[in-house]
Amino acid sequence: MPIFEYECCRCCERFERLVFGSDEAVTCPKCESTEVQRLLSVFGFKSGGDKGAASSRMGSGGSGCAGCTSGSCSSCH
């Protein structure tokens, strides 16, 4: 039973969820949107930075949403 990290594309809330099956619907605990994106966890993704620095962002935009390089999560979908 893996725990996955998610980010809501509507309100940018980051949260973790214990997922029992791949078909299980995940909703944001803050706004209850189903428009969520699974992130690479710190455990699952490690960069080559100092002292094993890790990143949970998939995008390369820095200030953007995890799934894009935009500065606003409202542009995810």
trRosetta pair geometry for C-beta under 8 A, 3 or more apart (Angstrom, degrees):
i j d omega theta_ij theta_ji phi_ij phi_ji
1 18 5.8 22 159 -173 109 102
1 19 7.5 175 -166 72 70 42
1 20 6.0 -19 -124 -103 99 62
2 18 7.6 171 97 -145 33 58
2 19 6.2 -17 75 54 81 92
3 16 5.3 19 173 177 107 114
3 17 7.0 167 -154 82 66 28
3 18 5.2 -37 -97 -91 77 65
3 19 7.6 139 -117 9 27 76
4 16 6.9 165 84 -153 36 66
4 17 5.8 -21 61 61 84 80
4 19 5.5 7 7 -3 117 125
4 26 7.9 -73 77 -95 125 157
4 38 5.3 -37 171 -139 130 109
4 39 7.8 144 171 47 82 64
4 41 7.3 -133 -145 -48 47 116
5 14 6.8 1 -176 -173 99 96
5 15 7.5 169 -152 92 59 30
5 16 5.4 -37 -97 -97 62 76
5 38 7.1 107 77 -163 53 62
5 39 4.4 -51 101 59 103 108
5 40 7.9 -18 58 84 116 16
5 41 4.9 134 3 -90 120 85
5 56 6.2 -41 99 -164 158 134
6 14 7.2 169 89 -150 48 52
6 15 5.7 -19 62 66 93 76
6 16 7.3 152 16 -102 79 25
6 17 6.1 10 -2 6 125 113
6 26 6.0 -172 -78 146 162 143
6 28 7.7 -140 118 -93 125 70
6 36 4.6 16 179 171 127 122
6 37 6.5 146 -156 73 74 38
6 38 5.6 -46 -97 -100 77 49
6 39 6.4 175 -104 0 20 89
7 12 6.6 -13 -177 -154 100 47
7 13 7.2 170 -152 84 55 41
7 14 5.0 -21 -99 -97 81 74
7 36 6.8 159 77 -158 32 76
7 37 5.5 -22 61 61 84 92
7 39 5.7 70 -12 -48 102 118
7 65 6.8 169 121 -163 138 85
7 66 4.9 130 32 6 147 129
7 67 7.9 -163 71 -16 119 94
7 73 7.5 -129 149 -124 110 132
8 11 5.0 6 102 49 133 78
8 12 6.2 -68 72 -13 83 9
8 13 4.5 28 18 46 123 84
8 14 7.9 -132 9 -66 76 33
8 15 7.7 36 -29 12 98 106
8 28 3.8 39 -92 -98 133 136
8 30 6.7 -121 3 47 159 110
8 31 6.4 132 175 39 157 111
8 33 5.6 105 -157 62 113 118
8 35 6.8 76 -164 88 69 75
8 36 5.2 -43 -99 -101 56 83
8 73 7.4 62 103 166 64 147
9 12 7.9 34 -135 -73 17 51
9 33 7.3 -120 55 124 73 142
9 35 4.4 -83 52 138 111 105
9 36 6.7 -163 -4 -98 83 26
9 37 6.0 81 -53 -17 101 106
9 65 6.6 50 -123 -156 74 150
9 67 7.2 -28 -95 30 111 134
9 73 5.5 -170 -160 175 45 97
9 74 7.9 117 159 -105 74 23
9 76 3.6 -110 -151 69 118 152
9 77 5.5 73 135 -4 150 105
10 28 6.9 -124 48 -2 109 160
10 31 5.5 -120 98 88 126 151
10 33 4.2 133 14 -37 143 171
10 35 5.4 101 -34 66 99 120
10 73 7.1 -20 52 127 4 115
10 74 7.4 47 -141 -103 41 65
11 28 6.4 132 39 166 113 158
11 30 5.4 -124 92 97 150 128
11 31 4.5 145 -18 -17 139 136
11 33 7.0 160 0 8 97 131
11 73 7.3 -17 85 92 8 145
12 65 7.0 -120 -109 -106 91 90
12 73 4.2 -172 -72 -14 93 155
13 28 5.4 110 60 -161 127 113
13 29 7.0 -132 139 55 148 76
13 30 4.2 166 -63 10 160 138
13 31 7.0 173 0 3 132 94
14 39 7.5 -3 -138 -8 103 150
15 28 7.0 137 19 -143 136 61
15 29 5.5 139 -110 14 167 114
15 30 7.8 -174 -41 -16 133 95
17 26 5.4 152 71 -134 169 115
19 22 7.7 63 152 -91 124 34
19 24 5.4 180 -153 62 85 134
19 26 6.9 -44 -93 -73 113 116
20 24 5.8 100 50 -49 78 149
21 24 5.0 121 62 -28 77 99
25 34 6.1 -35 -174 -133 109 118
26 34 7.3 124 79 -144 51 69
26 36 5.3 -89 105 63 108 143
26 38 7.9 94 43 -71 161 90
27 32 5.3 4 167 -157 124 54
27 33 6.7 162 -156 77 77 28
27 34 5.3 -46 -100 -86 79 66
27 36 7.1 176 -130 -19 20 131
28 31 5.0 8 96 50 133 76
28 32 6.0 -100 68 -45 80 10
28 33 4.7 20 16 46 124 78
28 34 7.8 -132 -3 -67 82 23
28 35 7.9 -18 -24 59 120 62
28 36 5.8 168 -59 -75 84 114
29 32 7.7 27 -137 -73 14 57
33 36 6.9 142 102 -48 89 81
35 76 7.2 138 161 94 116 127
35 77 5.7 -110 -152 13 132 150
37 65 7.6 88 35 161 148 111
37 66 5.8 -176 99 77 129 114
37 67 4.8 -103 -150 -45 167 128
37 76 7.1 -128 -31 -163 134 143
39 56 5.1 45 151 167 129 97
39 57 7.4 -41 -151 -99 114 28
39 58 6.5 -148 -141 -25 67 102
39 66 5.1 -74 -103 -161 101 161
40 44 5.1 -129 -170 92 79 112
40 45 3.8 50 145 -21 128 137
40 55 7.9 41 86 104 113 71
40 56 6.0 -170 82 -151 66 54
40 57 7.9 -25 49 70 99 14
40 58 5.7 120 2 -77 107 89
41 44 4.5 83 53 13 83 102
41 45 6.8 147 70 15 39 87
41 56 6.0 -11 -139 -119 27 105
42 45 7.1 -78 -128 58 20 74
42 46 7.7 62 179 -84 57 72
42 54 4.3 89 -155 122 84 141
42 55 7.5 156 -110 59 70 9
42 56 5.4 -51 -57 -64 70 99
45 54 6.6 123 96 -165 67 93
45 55 6.3 -63 116 73 114 69
45 56 6.8 135 57 -107 120 42
46 52 6.3 -31 -165 -168 121 83
46 54 4.9 -53 -116 -106 65 93
47 53 5.7 -31 67 92 105 86
47 54 6.4 155 16 -121 80 33
47 55 5.3 41 -22 3 123 108
49 52 7.5 25 74 134 73 7
49 53 3.3 -34 81 45 125 123
50 53 5.6 49 58 -26 60 114
56 66 7.5 -46 129 -117 77 125
57 62 8.0 66 151 -108 169 21
57 66 5.4 -142 -139 -120 62 76
58 66 5.0 68 25 172 93 83
58 67 6.4 20 68 -92 125 44
59 64 5.4 -73 109 85 151 115
59 65 6.7 79 -1 88 150 53
59 66 5.8 171 1 -175 99 26
59 67 6.2 23 -49 91 114 5
59 68 5.7 -7 -100 77 146 12
59 69 5.3 -174 180 -73 123 60
60 69 6.4 -19 67 -95 67 111
61 64 3.4 20 92 13 137 127
61 65 8.0 25 59 40 133 49
61 68 6.9 6 -1 126 145 51
61 69 3.0 152 -67 -144 126 70
61 70 6.8 37 151 17 174 23
61 71 7.5 -132 154 -68 129 56
63 71 5.4 11 105 -125 111 79
64 68 5.6 -105 159 97 131 68
64 69 4.7 159 7 -166 166 26
64 70 4.8 118 -138 63 115 39
64 71 5.7 -74 -90 -77 74 31
64 72 7.8 -36 -133 17 72 29
65 68 5.1 32 62 43 103 86
65 70 6.1 8 12 61 99 92
65 72 7.5 -13 -34 108 104 25
65 73 4.5 115 -86 -106 119 71
65 75 7.5 -166 1 64 132 80
65 76 5.2 -84 107 -75 170 107
67 76 5.7 70 66 -137 123 106
68 75 6.6 -114 90 102 156 98
68 76 5.9 -168 3 -108 127 64
70 73 7.7 157 91 -77 113 22
70 75 4.2 -128 -179 70 172 134
70 76 7.4 -140 44 -63 134 55
72 75 5.3 86 82 -3 92 103
73 76 5.6 -9 -173 -23 61 114
